Structures are given as structure tokens and as C-alpha cells.
Amino acid sequence: MRNKWVISFGLIACAGVIPLALIAGYVRCIPLPWRFIDCSFGIFGAIPLIICKRSILALEHRSI
């Protein structure tokens, strides 16, 4: 629970993947379906981080 900021930073990074993939894909003329595949890395990467964040919050509330 001491380094829960790492999970928050990971969620921010996953959210940053989506605009980065769309903007950089447009600049590099990557087809739109491939850009959506690149965006899915941010979405699927956030799922385990959200689960970890919920577990951390549950542990914090239990220890209080």
C-alpha cells in the first residue's frame, strides 16, 4: 500500500496510450483499424491495474 502511486501512474499511462495512438497513427498514415488495435493495449492494460487499485482500496479500508 506504500507504493500505490505506481498503480495510479500506470492507469494514467494507459489512458495516455489512446490519444497517442490516434494522433501518432494519423501522422504516420497508419490505417484506422490498426490504430484501434494500438488503443486496445491501453484498455487491456488498464484492466489488471483497476483490479489492483480496488484491492488496495479494500485493504486500506480494512486496516483503518
PDB file with SEQRES, HELIX, SHEET and CRYST1 records, atoms N, CA, C and O in Angstrom:
SEQRES   1 A   64  MET ARG ASN LYS TRP VAL ILE SER PHE GLY LEU ILE ALA          
SEQRES   2 A   64  CYS ALA GLY VAL ILE PRO LEU ALA LEU ILE ALA GLY TYR          
SEQRES   3 A   64  VAL ARG CYS ILE PRO LEU PRO TRP ARG PHE ILE ASP CYS          
SEQRES   4 A   64  SER PHE GLY ILE PHE GLY ALA ILE PRO LEU ILE ILE CYS          
SEQRES   5 A   64  LYS ARG SER ILE LEU ALA LEU GLU HIS ARG SER ILE              
HELIX    1 AA1 TRP A    5  VAL A   27  1                                  23    
HELIX    2 AA2 LEU A   32  SER A   63  1                                  32    
CRYST1    1.000    1.000    1.000  90.00  90.00  90.00 P 1           1          
ATOM      1  N   MET A   1       0.826  -1.189   0.000  1.00  0.00           N  
ATOM      2  CA  MET A   1       0.000   0.000   0.000  1.00  0.00           C  
ATOM      3  C   MET A   1       0.867   1.248   0.000  1.00  0.00           C  
ATOM      4  O   MET A   1       0.387   2.347  -0.277  1.00  0.00           O  
ATOM      5  N   ARG A   2       2.125   1.078   0.306  1.00  0.00           N  
ATOM      6  CA  ARG A   2       3.008   2.232   0.387  1.00  0.00           C  
ATOM      7  C   ARG A   2       3.275   2.835  -0.992  1.00  0.00           C  
ATOM      8  O   ARG A   2       3.423   4.050  -1.122  1.00  0.00           O  
ATOM      9  N   ASN A   3       3.337   1.993  -2.013  1.00  0.00           N  
ATOM     10  CA  ASN A   3       3.644   2.480  -3.361  1.00  0.00           C  
ATOM     11  C   ASN A   3       2.435   2.395  -4.283  1.00  0.00           C  
ATOM     12  O   ASN A   3       2.551   1.995  -5.442  1.00  0.00           O  
ATOM     13  N   LYS A   4       1.279   2.772  -3.761  1.00  0.00           N  
ATOM     14  CA  LYS A   4       0.073   2.711  -4.587  1.00  0.00           C  
ATOM     15  C   LYS A   4       0.085   3.740  -5.712  1.00  0.00           C  
ATOM     16  O   LYS A   4      -0.736   3.663  -6.626  1.00  0.00           O  
ATOM     17  N   TRP A   5       0.997   4.695  -5.659  1.00  0.00           N  
ATOM     18  CA  TRP A   5       1.117   5.686  -6.719  1.00  0.00           C  
ATOM     19  C   TRP A   5       1.563   5.023  -8.016  1.00  0.00           C  
ATOM     20  O   TRP A   5       1.297   5.551  -9.096  1.00  0.00           O  
ATOM     21  N   VAL A   6       2.227   3.890  -7.932  1.00  0.00           N  
ATOM     22  CA  VAL A   6       2.678   3.194  -9.139  1.00  0.00           C  
ATOM     23  C   VAL A   6       1.468   2.722  -9.948  1.00  0.00           C  
ATOM     24  O   VAL A   6       1.468   2.796 -11.177  1.00  0.00           O  
ATOM     25  N   ILE A   7       0.451   2.244  -9.261  1.00  0.00           N  
ATOM     26  CA  ILE A   7      -0.767   1.804  -9.938  1.00  0.00           C  
ATOM     27  C   ILE A   7      -1.468   2.998 -10.579  1.00  0.00           C  
ATOM     28  O   ILE A   7      -1.936   2.907 -11.714  1.00  0.00           O  
ATOM     29  N   SER A   8      -1.541   4.110  -9.862  1.00  0.00           N  
ATOM     30  CA  SER A   8      -2.175   5.312 -10.418  1.00  0.00           C  
ATOM     31  C   SER A   8      -1.410   5.815 -11.637  1.00  0.00           C  
ATOM     32  O   SER A   8      -2.012   6.210 -12.635  1.00  0.00           O  
ATOM     33  N   PHE A   9      -0.102   5.800 -11.554  1.00  0.00           N  
ATOM     34  CA  PHE A   9       0.712   6.236 -12.687  1.00  0.00           C  
ATOM     35  C   PHE A   9       0.508   5.308 -13.880  1.00  0.00           C  
ATOM     36  O   PHE A   9       0.463   5.771 -15.019  1.00  0.00           O  
ATOM     37  N   GLY A  10       0.387   4.020 -13.637  1.00  0.00           N  
ATOM     38  CA  GLY A  10       0.126   3.066 -14.715  1.00  0.00           C  
ATOM     39  C   GLY A  10      -1.214   3.313 -15.380  1.00  0.00           C  
ATOM     40  O   GLY A  10      -1.332   3.198 -16.600  1.00  0.00           O  
ATOM     41  N   LEU A  11      -2.232   3.654 -14.587  1.00  0.00           N  
ATOM     42  CA  LEU A  11      -3.542   3.970 -15.165  1.00  0.00           C  
ATOM     43  C   LEU A  11      -3.490   5.229 -16.018  1.00  0.00           C  
ATOM     44  O   LEU A  11      -4.129   5.302 -17.067  1.00  0.00           O  
ATOM     45  N   ILE A  12      -2.729   6.218 -15.567  1.00  0.00           N  
ATOM     46  CA  ILE A  12      -2.572   7.443 -16.357  1.00  0.00           C  
ATOM     47  C   ILE A  12      -1.845   7.134 -17.660  1.00  0.00           C  
ATOM     48  O   ILE A  12      -2.201   7.658 -18.715  1.00  0.00           O  
ATOM     49  N   ALA A  13      -0.824   6.282 -17.583  1.00  0.00           N  
ATOM     50  CA  ALA A  13      -0.086   5.905 -18.793  1.00  0.00           C  
ATOM     51  C   ALA A  13      -0.981   5.139 -19.764  1.00  0.00           C  
ATOM     52  O   ALA A  13      -0.900   5.351 -20.974  1.00  0.00           O  
ATOM     53  N   CYS A  14      -1.832   4.252 -19.248  1.00  0.00           N  
ATOM     54  CA  CYS A  14      -2.757   3.522 -20.117  1.00  0.00           C  
ATOM     55  C   CYS A  14      -3.751   4.466 -20.787  1.00  0.00           C  
ATOM     56  O   CYS A  14      -4.114   4.277 -21.948  1.00  0.00           O  
ATOM     57  N   ALA A  15      -4.185   5.478 -20.048  1.00  0.00           N  
ATOM     58  CA  ALA A  15      -5.093   6.464 -20.646  1.00  0.00           C  
ATOM     59  C   ALA A  15      -4.372   7.304 -21.697  1.00  0.00           C  
ATOM     60  O   ALA A  15      -4.986   7.747 -22.667  1.00  0.00           O  
ATOM     61  N   GLY A  16      -3.088   7.520 -21.508  1.00  0.00           N  
ATOM     62  CA  GLY A  16      -2.318   8.301 -22.476  1.00  0.00           C  
ATOM     63  C   GLY A  16      -2.019   7.558 -23.760  1.00  0.00           C  
ATOM     64  O   GLY A  16      -1.684   8.175 -24.771  1.00  0.00           O  
ATOM     65  N   VAL A  17      -2.137   6.237 -23.734  1.00  0.00           N  
ATOM     66  CA  VAL A  17      -1.874   5.447 -24.934  1.00  0.00           C  
ATOM     67  C   VAL A  17      -2.912   5.748 -26.009  1.00  0.00           C  
ATOM     68  O   VAL A  17      -2.583   5.777 -27.195  1.00  0.00           O  
ATOM     69  N   ILE A  18      -4.148   5.969 -25.610  1.00  0.00           N  
ATOM     70  CA  ILE A  18      -5.235   6.141 -26.579  1.00  0.00           C  
ATOM     71  C   ILE A  18      -5.037   7.388 -27.434  1.00  0.00           C  
ATOM     72  O   ILE A  18      -5.035   7.264 -28.659  1.00  0.00           O  
ATOM     73  N   PRO A  19      -4.870   8.591 -26.862  1.00  0.00           N  
ATOM     74  CA  PRO A  19      -4.658   9.745 -27.738  1.00  0.00           C  
ATOM     75  C   PRO A  19      -3.328   9.668 -28.492  1.00  0.00           C  
ATOM     76  O   PRO A  19      -3.228  10.131 -29.628  1.00  0.00           O  
ATOM     77  N   LEU A  20      -2.317   9.087 -27.864  1.00  0.00           N  
ATOM     78  CA  LEU A  20      -1.031   8.962 -28.541  1.00  0.00           C  
ATOM     79  C   LEU A  20      -1.149   8.071 -29.768  1.00  0.00           C  
ATOM     80  O   LEU A  20      -0.609   8.399 -30.825  1.00  0.00           O  
ATOM     81  N   ALA A  21      -1.847   6.950 -29.641  1.00  0.00           N  
ATOM     82  CA  ALA A  21      -2.013   6.043 -30.773  1.00  0.00           C  
ATOM     83  C   ALA A  21      -2.818   6.692 -31.891  1.00  0.00           C  
ATOM     84  O   ALA A  21      -2.512   6.508 -33.069  1.00  0.00           O  
ATOM     85  N   LEU A  22      -3.843   7.445 -31.525  1.00  0.00           N  
ATOM     86  CA  LEU A  22      -4.672   8.077 -32.563  1.00  0.00           C  
ATOM     87  C   LEU A  22      -3.926   9.205 -33.271  1.00  0.00           C  
ATOM     88  O   LEU A  22      -3.988   9.320 -34.495  1.00  0.00           O  
ATOM     89  N   ILE A  23      -3.227  10.027 -32.511  1.00  0.00           N  
ATOM     90  CA  ILE A  23      -2.522  11.164 -33.118  1.00  0.00           C  
ATOM     91  C   ILE A  23      -1.305  10.696 -33.906  1.00  0.00           C  
ATOM     92  O   ILE A  23      -1.116  11.092 -35.057  1.00  0.00           O  
ATOM     93  N   ALA A  24      -0.478   9.853 -33.286  1.00  0.00           N  
ATOM     94  CA  ALA A  24       0.722   9.390 -33.978  1.00  0.00           C  
ATOM     95  C   ALA A  24       0.356   8.513 -35.168  1.00  0.00           C  
ATOM     96  O   ALA A  24       1.051   8.527 -36.184  1.00  0.00           O  
ATOM     97  N   GLY A  25      -0.719   7.756 -35.053  1.00  0.00           N  
ATOM     98  CA  GLY A  25      -1.167   6.937 -36.179  1.00  0.00           C  
ATOM     99  C   GLY A  25      -1.623   7.787 -37.346  1.00  0.00           C  
ATOM    100  O   GLY A  25      -1.391   7.429 -38.501  1.00  0.00           O  
ATOM    101  N   TYR A  26      -2.266   8.900 -37.065  1.00  0.00           N  
ATOM    102  CA  TYR A  26      -2.686   9.803 -38.136  1.00  0.00           C  
ATOM    103  C   TYR A  26      -1.475  10.427 -38.820  1.00  0.00           C  
ATOM    104  O   TYR A  26      -1.428  10.533 -40.045  1.00  0.00           O  
ATOM    105  N   VAL A  27      -0.508  10.835 -38.024  1.00  0.00           N  
ATOM    106  CA  VAL A  27       0.690  11.470 -38.577  1.00  0.00           C  
ATOM    107  C   VAL A  27       1.465  10.485 -39.447  1.00  0.00           C  
ATOM    108  O   VAL A  27       2.010  10.868 -40.482  1.00  0.00           O  
ATOM    109  N   ARG A  28       1.517   9.223 -39.036  1.00  0.00           N  
ATOM    110  CA  ARG A  28       2.274   8.217 -39.778  1.00  0.00           C  
ATOM    111  C   ARG A  28       1.433   7.503 -40.829  1.00  0.00           C  
ATOM    112  O   ARG A  28       1.914   6.570 -41.472  1.00  0.00           O  
ATOM    113  N   CYS A  29       0.176   7.929 -41.015  1.00  0.00           N  
ATOM    114  CA  CYS A  29      -0.753   7.365 -42.008  1.00  0.00           C  
ATOM    115  C   CYS A  29      -1.009   5.872 -41.777  1.00  0.00           C  
ATOM    116  O   CYS A  29      -1.070   5.088 -42.724  1.00  0.00           O  
ATOM    117  N   ILE A  30      -1.156   5.498 -40.516  1.00  0.00           N  
ATOM    118  CA  ILE A  30      -1.492   4.125 -40.172  1.00  0.00           C  
ATOM    119  C   ILE A  30      -3.002   3.966 -40.322  1.00  0.00           C  
ATOM    120  O   ILE A  30      -3.751   4.845 -39.896  1.00  0.00           O  
ATOM    121  N   PRO A  31      -3.468   2.865 -40.916  1.00  0.00           N  
ATOM    122  CA  PRO A  31      -4.910   2.665 -41.099  1.00  0.00           C  
ATOM    123  C   PRO A  31      -5.663   2.702 -39.763  1.00  0.00           C  
ATOM    124  O   PRO A  31      -5.127   2.321 -38.722  1.00  0.00           O  
ATOM    125  N   LEU A  32      -6.895   3.162 -39.816  1.00  0.00           N  
ATOM    126  CA  LEU A  32      -7.705   3.342 -38.603  1.00  0.00           C  
ATOM    127  C   LEU A  32      -7.908   2.054 -37.804  1.00  0.00           C  
ATOM    128  O   LEU A  32      -7.818   2.101 -36.577  1.00  0.00           O  
ATOM    129  N   PRO A  33      -8.176   0.907 -38.436  1.00  0.00           N  
ATOM    130  CA  PRO A  33      -8.317  -0.314 -37.612  1.00  0.00           C  
ATOM    131  C   PRO A  33      -7.042  -0.660 -36.833  1.00  0.00           C  
ATOM    132  O   PRO A  33      -7.125  -1.160 -35.712  1.00  0.00           O  
ATOM    133  N   TRP A  34      -5.896  -0.407 -37.399  1.00  0.00           N  
ATOM    134  CA  TRP A  34      -4.640  -0.675 -36.694  1.00  0.00           C  
ATOM    135  C   TRP A  34      -4.477   0.291 -35.527  1.00  0.00           C  
ATOM    136  O   TRP A  34      -3.934  -0.079 -34.486  1.00  0.00           O  
ATOM    137  N   ARG A  35      -4.940   1.515 -35.692  1.00  0.00           N  
ATOM    138  CA  ARG A  35      -4.875   2.467 -34.582  1.00  0.00           C  
ATOM    139  C   ARG A  35      -5.760   2.018 -33.430  1.00  0.00           C  
ATOM    140  O   ARG A  35      -5.413   2.197 -32.263  1.00  0.00           O  
ATOM    141  N   PHE A  36      -6.909   1.431 -33.766  1.00  0.00           N  
ATOM    142  CA  PHE A  36      -7.790   0.917 -32.716  1.00  0.00           C  
ATOM    143  C   PHE A  36      -7.149  -0.264 -31.995  1.00  0.00           C  
ATOM    144  O   PHE A  36      -7.339  -0.432 -30.790  1.00  0.00           O  
ATOM    145  N   ILE A  37      -6.394  -1.079 -32.720  1.00  0.00           N  
ATOM    146  CA  ILE A  37      -5.665  -2.169 -32.079  1.00  0.00           C  
ATOM    147  C   ILE A  37      -4.627  -1.597 -31.124  1.00  0.00           C  
ATOM    148  O   ILE A  37      -4.454  -2.113 -30.020  1.00  0.00           O  
ATOM    149  N   ASP A  38      -3.936  -0.539 -31.532  1.00  0.00           N  
ATOM    150  CA  ASP A  38      -2.976   0.114 -30.644  1.00  0.00           C  
ATOM    151  C   ASP A  38      -3.668   0.691 -29.408  1.00  0.00           C  
ATOM    152  O   ASP A  38      -3.117   0.640 -28.308  1.00  0.00           O  
ATOM    153  N   CYS A  39      -4.860   1.233 -29.585  1.00  0.00           N  
ATOM    154  CA  CYS A  39      -5.609   1.770 -28.443  1.00  0.00           C  
ATOM    155  C   CYS A  39      -6.026   0.662 -27.480  1.00  0.00           C  
ATOM    156  O   CYS A  39      -6.134   0.889 -26.275  1.00  0.00           O  
ATOM    157  N   SER A  40      -6.259  -0.531 -28.012  1.00  0.00           N  
ATOM    158  CA  SER A  40      -6.692  -1.635 -27.153  1.00  0.00           C  
ATOM    159  C   SER A  40      -5.609  -2.015 -26.146  1.00  0.00           C  
ATOM    160  O   SER A  40      -5.931  -2.551 -25.086  1.00  0.00           O  
ATOM    161  N   PHE A  41      -4.331  -1.754 -26.447  1.00  0.00           N  
ATOM    162  CA  PHE A  41      -3.277  -2.032 -25.472  1.00  0.00           C  
ATOM    163  C   PHE A  41      -3.472  -1.195 -24.211  1.00  0.00           C  
ATOM    164  O   PHE A  41      -3.235  -1.674 -23.103  1.00  0.00           O  
ATOM    165  N   GLY A  42      -3.899   0.042 -24.378  1.00  0.00           N  
ATOM    166  CA  GLY A  42      -4.164   0.878 -23.219  1.00  0.00           C  
ATOM    167  C   GLY A  42      -5.369   0.397 -22.436  1.00  0.00           C  
ATOM    168  O   GLY A  42      -5.378   0.449 -21.206  1.00  0.00           O  
ATOM    169  N   ILE A  43      -6.383  -0.069 -23.144  1.00  0.00           N  
ATOM    170  CA  ILE A  43      -7.605  -0.530 -22.480  1.00  0.00           C  
ATOM    171  C   ILE A  43      -7.351  -1.839 -21.737  1.00  0.00           C  
ATOM    172  O   ILE A  43      -7.705  -1.976 -20.566  1.00  0.00           O  
ATOM    173  N   PHE A  44      -6.732  -2.801 -22.429  1.00  0.00           N  
ATOM    174  CA  PHE A  44      -6.486  -4.101 -21.794  1.00  0.00           C  
ATOM    175  C   PHE A  44      -5.404  -4.014 -20.722  1.00  0.00           C  
ATOM    176  O   PHE A  44      -5.383  -4.834 -19.804  1.00  0.00           O  
ATOM    177  N   GLY A  45      -4.521  -3.050 -20.821  1.00  0.00           N  
ATOM    178  CA  GLY A  45      -3.520  -2.864 -19.780  1.00  0.00           C  
ATOM    179  C   GLY A  45      -4.100  -2.256 -18.518  1.00  0.00           C  
ATOM    180  O   GLY A  45      -3.577  -2.458 -17.422  1.00  0.00           O  
ATOM    181  N   ALA A  46      -5.181  -1.512 -18.679  1.00  0.00           N  
ATOM    182  CA  ALA A  46      -5.798  -0.855 -17.524  1.00  0.00           C  
ATOM    183  C   ALA A  46      -6.639  -1.817 -16.692  1.00  0.00           C  
ATOM    184  O   ALA A  46      -6.866  -1.566 -15.509  1.00  0.00           O  
ATOM    185  N   ILE A  47      -7.101  -2.903 -17.283  1.00  0.00           N  
ATOM    186  CA  ILE A  47      -7.989  -3.826 -16.560  1.00  0.00           C  
ATOM    187  C   ILE A  47      -7.311  -4.424 -15.324  1.00  0.00           C  
ATOM    188  O   ILE A  47      -7.889  -4.357 -14.239  1.00  0.00           O  
ATOM    189  N   PRO A  48      -6.108  -5.008 -15.438  1.00  0.00           N  
ATOM    190  CA  PRO A  48      -5.496  -5.533 -14.209  1.00  0.00           C  
ATOM    191  C   PRO A  48      -5.114  -4.436 -13.215  1.00  0.00           C  
ATOM    192  O   PRO A  48      -5.101  -4.668 -12.006  1.00  0.00           O  
ATOM    193  N   LEU A  49      -4.804  -3.247 -13.721  1.00  0.00           N  
ATOM    194  CA  LEU A  49      -4.467  -2.148 -12.813  1.00  0.00           C  
ATOM    195  C   LEU A  49      -5.682  -1.699 -12.013  1.00  0.00           C  
ATOM    196  O   LEU A  49      -5.560  -1.364 -10.835  1.00  0.00           O  
ATOM    197  N   ILE A  50      -6.842  -1.691 -12.637  1.00  0.00           N  
ATOM    198  CA  ILE A  50      -8.073  -1.325 -11.926  1.00  0.00           C  
ATOM    199  C   ILE A  50      -8.385  -2.360 -10.850  1.00  0.00           C  
ATOM    200  O   ILE A  50      -8.804  -2.009  -9.747  1.00  0.00           O  
ATOM    201  N   ILE A  51      -8.180  -3.630 -11.169  1.00  0.00           N  
ATOM    202  CA  ILE A  51      -8.406  -4.688 -10.180  1.00  0.00           C  
ATOM    203  C   ILE A  51      -7.461  -4.506  -8.996  1.00  0.00           C  
ATOM    204  O   ILE A  51      -7.872  -4.638  -7.843  1.00  0.00           O  
ATOM    205  N   CYS A  52      -6.192  -4.202  -9.283  1.00  0.00           N  
ATOM    206  CA  CYS A  52      -5.216  -3.976  -8.201  1.00  0.00           C  
ATOM    207  C   CYS A  52      -5.587  -2.762  -7.365  1.00  0.00           C  
ATOM    208  O   CYS A  52      -5.459  -2.782  -6.141  1.00  0.00           O  
ATOM    209  N   LYS A  53      -6.048  -1.702  -8.027  1.00  0.00           N  
ATOM    210  CA  LYS A  53      -6.411  -0.488  -7.296  1.00  0.00           C  
ATOM    211  C   LYS A  53      -7.586  -0.749  -6.355  1.00  0.00           C  
ATOM    212  O   LYS A  53      -7.600  -0.266  -5.223  1.00  0.00           O  
ATOM    213  N   ARG A  54      -8.575  -1.519  -6.831  1.00  0.00           N  
ATOM    214  CA  ARG A  54      -9.710  -1.859  -5.967  1.00  0.00           C  
ATOM    215  C   ARG A  54      -9.265  -2.690  -4.776  1.00  0.00           C  
ATOM    216  O   ARG A  54      -9.758  -2.507  -3.663  1.00  0.00           O  
ATOM    217  N   SER A  55      -8.330  -3.605  -5.014  1.00  0.00           N  
ATOM    218  CA  SER A  55      -7.822  -4.431  -3.911  1.00  0.00           C  
ATOM    219  C   SER A  55      -7.065  -3.584  -2.893  1.00  0.00           C  
ATOM    220  O   SER A  55      -7.192  -3.794  -1.687  1.00  0.00           O  
ATOM    221  N   ILE A  56      -6.291  -2.643  -3.374  1.00  0.00           N  
ATOM    222  CA  ILE A  56      -5.547  -1.751  -2.483  1.00  0.00           C  
ATOM    223  C   ILE A  56      -6.509  -0.915  -1.645  1.00  0.00           C  
ATOM    224  O   ILE A  56      -6.313  -0.757  -0.440  1.00  0.00           O  
ATOM    225  N   LEU A  57      -7.545  -0.381  -2.284  1.00  0.00           N  
ATOM    226  CA  LEU A  57      -8.521   0.417  -1.539  1.00  0.00           C  
ATOM    227  C   LEU A  57      -9.239  -0.432  -0.488  1.00  0.00           C  
ATOM    228  O   LEU A  57      -9.514   0.046   0.613  1.00  0.00           O  
ATOM    229  N   ALA A  58      -9.544  -1.694  -0.827  1.00  0.00           N  
ATOM    230  CA  ALA A  58     -10.198  -2.575   0.144  1.00  0.00           C  
ATOM    231  C   ALA A  58      -9.266  -2.855   1.321  1.00  0.00           C  
ATOM    232  O   ALA A  58      -9.713  -2.887   2.468  1.00  0.00           O  
ATOM    233  N   LEU A  59      -7.990  -3.056   1.053  1.00  0.00           N  
ATOM    234  CA  LEU A  59      -7.031  -3.284   2.135  1.00  0.00           C  
ATOM    235  C   LEU A  59      -6.885  -2.055   3.022  1.00  0.00           C  
ATOM    236  O   LEU A  59      -6.762  -2.175   4.241  1.00  0.00           O  
ATOM    237  N   GLU A  60      -6.900  -0.879   2.414  1.00  0.00           N  
ATOM    238  CA  GLU A  60      -6.788   0.357   3.203  1.00  0.00           C  
ATOM    239  C   GLU A  60      -7.995   0.515   4.126  1.00  0.00           C  
ATOM    240  O   GLU A  60      -7.841   0.883   5.291  1.00  0.00           O  
ATOM    241  N   HIS A  61      -9.188   0.239   3.613  1.00  0.00           N  
ATOM    242  CA  HIS A  61     -10.382   0.398   4.435  1.00  0.00           C  
ATOM    243  C   HIS A  61     -10.442  -0.673   5.530  1.00  0.00           C  
ATOM    244  O   HIS A  61     -10.993  -0.435   6.604  1.00  0.00           O  
ATOM    245  N   ARG A  62      -9.885  -1.830   5.260  1.00  0.00           N  
ATOM    246  CA  ARG A  62      -9.887  -2.901   6.257  1.00  0.00           C  
ATOM    247  C   ARG A  62      -8.912  -2.607   7.386  1.00  0.00           C  
ATOM    248  O   ARG A  62      -9.155  -2.984   8.532  1.00  0.00           O  
ATOM    249  N   SER A  63      -7.800  -1.931   7.066  1.00  0.00           N  
ATOM    250  CA  SER A  63      -6.787  -1.670   8.086  1.00  0.00           C  
ATOM    251  C   SER A  63      -7.094  -0.470   8.959  1.00  0.00           C  
ATOM    252  O   SER A  63      -6.428  -0.258   9.972  1.00  0.00           O  
ATOM    253  N   ILE A  64      -8.080   0.310   8.589  1.00  0.00           N  
ATOM    254  CA  ILE A  64      -8.411   1.510   9.380  1.00  0.00           C  
ATOM    255  C   ILE A  64      -9.225   1.164  10.594  1.00  0.00           C  
ATOM    256  O   ILE A  64      -9.588   2.050  11.367  1.00  0.00           O  
TER     257      ILE A  64                                                      
END                                                                             
